[in-house]
Amino acid sequence: MAITLFKFGPVMGLPDPSPFCFRLETYLRMAKVDYTVSTDRRKKAPTGKRPFIVDEDGKLVADSGLIIAQLEAKSGHPVDGKLTLVERAESLAFQRLMDEHLYWVMAYGRWLDPDGVRHFTPYLKQILGVPGPAFALLKPIAQRTVRKQLSGHGIGRHNAAVMWELAIADVRALSHWLGQRDWGFGDQPTVFDASLAAYVGELVAQPWGNPLVTETRKHRNLVNHFERIMTRYYPELDTIKTA
């Protein structure tokens, strides 16, 4: 029995607008896990967030990181099994950088930055699939939630220029560390690569710019890495060209 992956759905030539959903689906393809996709909005996870899965036993599991850890353990660690403890530590540290820091500036760029809001709104309507009047009511509520989350995190207490610079430093660190390697660790992609491609892709494939997008596109090694992942695991998607 295949697991069911609950996500938002493809937009902008990407598997999903969420880097967490993007990462998890990439992992499923890396590990050759049999899965089906659902975008049913009525199904909810205990965390209230996506992605989540219903596994082969009918159990609902939330959080992309926890899902990957569970599937890795259950299947004999097919993706990260060859990593040393030091490599696992590096992989985790960089994933935390992306999930707990870079992500929040990306969220600002879509939900609160005026230019980003203008461009992202049509995609948001597509993602949510709600009628226009309902969307008009939900959008400001969602924006207030994001603003509160950013403030609680701390990064949202800075002005936009500072937030962009903080995230740009993240991207530069990722680029310097990756260097000219095809993959983060060894000759095959790992969970780190699924994460990196998701975050870079969410930036460079979006059809509008901001300081973080402009900087990320300058790092050709990151763009090439994202394109390698897309070519290998998503041949069915017509991803927007990033050159």
C-alpha positions in Angstrom: 0.0 0.0 0.0 1.4 3.4 -1.0 1.7 6.2 1.4 -0.4 9.4 0.7 1.4 12.7 0.6 -0.7 15.7 1.4 0.7 18.9 0.0 -0.4 22.1 -1.8 0.3 21.3 -5.4 2.6 22.5 -8.3 3.0 26.2 -9.0 5.6 28.2 -10.8 7.1 25.1 -12.4 7.9 23.7 -8.9 6.5 20.6 -7.2 5.1 22.8 -4.5 5.2 26.4 -3.2 6.3 25.1 0.3 10.0 24.2 0.6 9.0 21.6 3.2 6.6 19.9 0.8 9.2 20.2 -2.0 11.9 18.6 0.2 9.7 15.7 1.3 8.5 14.8 -2.1 12.1 14.9 -3.4 13.1 12.6 -0.6 10.3 10.2 -1.5 11.6 10.1 -5.1 15.2 9.7 -3.9 14.3 6.8 -1.7 12.0 5.3 -4.3 9.0 5.3 -1.9 5.7 4.4 -3.5 3.4 7.3 -2.9 0.3 9.1 -4.1 -0.5 12.8 -3.8 -3.5 14.5 -2.3 -4.2 18.2 -2.3 -7.5 17.7 -0.4 -7.9 20.8 1.8 -10.4 19.0 4.1 -7.8 16.6 5.5 -5.9 18.2 8.4 -2.7 17.3 10.3 -2.5 17.7 14.1 0.0 20.5 13.5 -2.3 22.3 11.1 0.5 22.4 8.5 1.6 20.7 5.4 3.2 18.4 4.4 2.0 15.4 6.2 1.5 11.8 5.2 -0.8 8.9 5.8 1.6 5.9 6.0 1.1 2.3 4.9 -0.5 1.5 8.3 -3.0 4.3 8.0 -1.2 6.5 10.5 -1.0 10.2 10.0 2.5 11.6 10.4 3.3 15.4 10.3 6.4 17.5 9.8 8.7 16.9 6.8 11.8 16.3 9.0 10.1 13.7 11.2 8.5 12.0 8.2 11.9 11.7 6.5 13.5 10.4 9.7 10.8 7.8 10.2 10.9 6.6 6.5 14.7 6.5 6.6 14.7 4.3 9.7 11.9 2.1 8.4 13.6 1.5 5.1 17.2 1.0 6.3 18.4 4.5 5.6 18.5 4.4 1.8 19.4 8.0 1.3 21.6 9.2 4.3 22.8 5.8 5.4 26.3 6.3 4.1 26.9 9.6 5.9 29.4 9.7 8.7 28.3 11.2 12.0 30.3 14.3 11.2 28.5 14.6 7.8 25.1 14.0 9.5 25.9 16.9 11.9 26.8 19.2 9.0 23.7 18.2 7.1 21.5 18.9 10.1 23.1 22.2 10.8 22.6 23.5 7.3 19.0 22.2 7.2 18.4 24.1 10.4 19.9 27.2 8.9 17.4 27.0 6.0 14.4 25.9 8.0 14.8 28.2 11.0 16.3 31.3 9.4 16.3 31.5 5.6 12.7 30.3 5.5 11.3 33.3 7.5 12.8 35.9 5.2 11.4 34.0 2.2 8.0 34.1 4.0 8.4 37.9 4.4 9.1 38.2 0.7 5.9 36.4 -0.2 3.4 37.5 2.4 4.4 40.9 3.6 6.8 42.6 1.2 4.5 44.8 -0.9 6.0 43.8 -4.3 6.0 40.2 -3.3 2.4 40.2 -2.1 1.3 41.7 -5.5 3.1 39.0 -7.5 2.4 36.0 -5.1 -1.3 36.7 -4.6 -2.5 35.0 -7.9 -0.5 31.9 -7.0 -1.9 32.0 -3.5 -5.4 32.0 -4.9 -4.5 29.0 -6.9 -2.9 27.2 -4.0 -5.8 27.8 -1.6 -8.5 27.2 -4.1 -11.1 29.4 -2.4 -13.6 31.8 -4.0 -12.6 35.5 -4.4 -14.8 36.9 -1.6 -13.5 34.3 0.9 -9.9 34.9 -0.3 -10.3 38.6 0.3 -11.2 37.8 4.0 -8.6 35.2 4.5 -5.6 37.0 3.1 -5.3 39.8 5.7 -5.8 37.3 8.5 -3.0 35.1 7.1 -0.8 38.2 6.7 -1.3 39.1 10.4 -0.4 35.6 11.4 2.8 35.7 9.4 3.7 39.1 10.8 3.2 37.8 14.3 5.2 34.7 13.6 8.1 36.8 12.2 8.0 39.1 15.3 8.0 36.1 17.6 10.9 34.6 15.8 12.8 37.9 16.2 13.8 38.4 12.6 10.7 40.3 11.8 11.6 43.0 14.3 14.3 44.2 11.8 13.5 46.4 8.8 13.3 44.9 5.4 16.8 45.8 4.4 18.3 44.1 7.4 16.2 41.0 6.8 17.3 40.7 3.2 21.0 41.0 4.3 20.6 38.3 7.0 19.1 35.9 4.4 21.7 36.8 1.8 24.4 35.8 4.3 22.7 32.4 4.6 22.7 31.9 0.8 26.4 32.9 0.6 27.3 30.5 3.3 25.5 27.6 1.5 27.2 28.5 -1.8 30.7 28.8 -0.3 30.2 25.4 1.4 28.9 23.6 -1.6 31.6 24.9 -3.8 32.0 23.1 -7.1 30.6 19.8 -5.9 27.6 18.3 -7.6 26.1 17.1 -4.3 26.6 18.0 -0.7 28.1 14.7 0.4 29.7 12.2 -1.9 28.6 11.2 -5.4 24.9 10.8 -4.7 22.3 13.3 -3.4 21.2 13.1 0.2 18.5 14.7 2.3 20.6 17.9 2.5 20.4 18.1 -1.3 16.7 17.7 -1.2 16.5 20.6 1.2 19.0 22.9 -0.6 17.2 22.4 -3.9 13.9 23.2 -2.4 15.0 26.5 -0.9 17.0 27.6 -3.9 14.2 26.6 -6.2 11.6 28.5 -4.3 13.7 31.6 -4.8 15.1 31.4 -8.3 12.0 29.9 -10.0 9.6 32.6 -8.8 8.8 35.0 -11.7 9.5 38.2 -9.7 12.6 39.5 -8.0 13.7 40.9 -4.6 17.2 41.4 -3.1 17.4 37.8 -1.9 16.3 36.3 -5.3 18.8 38.5 -7.1 21.6 37.3 -4.8 20.7 33.7 -5.1 20.7 33.8 -8.9 24.3 35.1 -8.8 25.4 31.8 -7.2 25.5 29.6 -10.3 26.6 26.6 -8.3 23.3 26.7 -6.3 21.2 27.2 -9.4 23.0 24.3 -11.1 22.4 22.1 -8.1 18.7 22.9 -8.1 18.5 22.2 -11.9 20.2 18.9 -11.4 17.6 17.9 -8.8 14.8 18.9 -11.1 16.3 17.0 -14.1 16.8 13.9 -12.1 13.6 13.7 -10.0 11.0 15.9 -11.8 11.4 15.4 -15.5 7.6 15.9 -15.9 7.7 19.5 -14.7 8.5 22.4 -17.0 10.5 24.4 -14.6 11.0 28.1 -15.3 14.4 28.7 -16.7 16.7 30.3 -14.2 19.6 31.5 -16.4 
